[in-house]
Amino acid sequence: MKPHLEKRSFSLAGHRTSVALEPAFWAALEAAARERGSSLAALIAELDAGRAEGGAPLASTLRVFALDRAAAR
């Protein structure tokens, strides 16, 4: 059985895109954005801008960020 994914849409670099993640990852990303005093969209735009051209998919980048953040706690 596939885990439940929640899809959300954002504008990144002037383009609409959607990302599907597990709810636990969305919760971790929302918490990180709150701690930074920014919106979830702003955090995702920052992480997207940091990806190398042709690098990891955005969903993977977001999951790794959330895992790194959890490991640092």
N, C-alpha and C positions, 0 to 999 in steps of 0.2 A: 504494500500500500504506500503511495506517495505521501510525503508530509504535506500538510495544508500550507499553501502559499497564498500570501496576500499581495495583490498587485496595487502599486501606487504610481501616479503619473507626476512628472515634474518637467519644468522647462530648464534645460541646461544648454548654455552657450547659444541661446536663441532657438533651440529645437525642442519639441516635446518628445519625451521618452518615458517609458514605463519600466518599472523594476518590480520583480516578484521575489519576495523574501518570506521566510517563516516569521510569524508574529513575534517570536522572541527576539529576532534580530531587529525588527522595527522598534520594539520597546527599548532595546539597548541604544539604538541610534537616536531615538527621541530623548532619552535620558542624557546622552552626550551633548545633544544640541542645547538642552535646558541648562546643563552645567556650564556651557560656553556662553550662555546668554544669547543664543541665536536660534533661528528657526531650523526645522528639519531640512527644508529646501536649501537653506544657506549652507548647512553642513555637507549635504550631498553635492552641492555645486563645488564646494572647496575640495572634497575628495575626488570628484570627477576631474577637476582642473589639474590635480596632482598626478593623474594617471599618464603614463607615457602613451604616445600615439601608437595605436595597435597593441596596447598592453592588455592587462587582465580585463575581463568584462566588469562592468560597473557593479553588478550583483556580487561578484567575487570580492571586489575591492571593499564593498560595504561590509560583507561578512567578516573579512580579515580585520578591518578596522574595529568592529564590535568585539571580536575575539581578543585582539591585542589589548583593547581597553579593559576587558574583563580580566585578562591575565595580569595586567599591571596593578590591579587593585589588591 
